[in-house]
Amino acid sequence: MDLISLPPCSRRLESMTLMATATAATVSEQPTLVLSPASTSAIKISTTFLKTPVKTDQEILQNSMLEDDPNSNTILAGSLASDAGSCADGDKREQQAKRPRWGPQHKGAQELAKLYSSGKRTQELVCVYICITLMVLNLALILRHFRFERISNVVVAAIFGILTADFGSGLVHWGADTWGSVDLPIVGKNFLRPFREHHIDPTSITRHDFIETNGDNFMVALPILGKLAWNFFTRSNAEIQQDYAISAYLFLCSIFIAMTNQIHKWSHTYWGLPGWVLFLQRHHIILPRRHHRIHHVAPHETYFCITTGWLNWPLEKIKFWSTLEAIIELSTGHKPRADDLKWAQKRA
């Protein structure tokens, strides 16, 4: 059975079995797991539509956080360190290994959480309330000018709007994950900080309220919704009908952009989700939980699209992100995810 598809408690029991096997096999930092014949067929993580060897079960186990047990990340490293020897070096390694590699007790995660400011909160509140107002206004205008014969145009617009939002989420996610520093003025603490915190404490997003979760994405949707409302109020009815498909595309794209981080939050929530959310995840209409966990395998270098995740597999197959990173590193000398690694190493 695929480790990712197991329910949370079963995943923990399964991972403990694999940890024990790894400890008996080797004492290295990253052991080679000896999988039973029954589990060899599940070594590749499956997406909803296609199977691809993006991350193996072994990589998921060793380099990502079991979200139902944030502190279990210390077990594998701690058991291996204790087997390394009884000398002083072995004791030191054991103590270091017991420090959380991720989770709410991670030193870097705690420092980053404290950087969330009242000014940032105010910005998020303003953006959320204005954006919701524009959503309601534009929805009323869209419905007012709707003609049934344009239903096929609306469906096509919806599909392209979703794809645009998914690619946009990947581009922003990749950029914020890979480049820049929390120390940058304005941008660092206000916009890059949540990305750094999320990698070393993935469940932090589940403890954020609606405003903190969605403020930035609602801000990104504001210009689109504002322009759309302006078009409705300044153009003639004939012009509105002529460009109705484009208006539907912009509206649906902005809705998915605004809701991207809420969808992302649901992909990290393993308890208490409404049935309709589970239905959408199960049918890959929005980002599924097991699909997104592929991104959370350190060093977080793949599967950046977090609205639906539809584009993750094709973008990975053509090496889209890695090619961009190679070009930028060659041109600037900056290494991808250097700041992300710096915060992940704050374990003292």
ABEGO torsion letter per residue (X at the ends): XBAAABBAAAAAAAAAAAAAAAAAABABABBBBBBBAAAAAAABBBBAABBBBABBAAAAAAABBBAABAAAAAAAAAAAAAAAEABAAAAAAAAAAABBABEAABAAAAAAAAABBAAAAAAAAAAAAAAAAAAAAAAAAAAAABBAAAAAAAAAAAAAAAAAAAAAAAAAAAAAAABEBAABBGAAAAAAAAAAAAAABAAAAAABBAAAAAAAAAAAAAAAAAAAAAAAAABBAAAAAAAAAAAAAAAAAAAAAAAAAAAAAAAABABGBBAAAAAAAAAGABBBAAAAAAAABOAGABGABAAAGAAAAAAAAAGAAAAAAAAAAAAAGBBBGAAAAAAAABAX
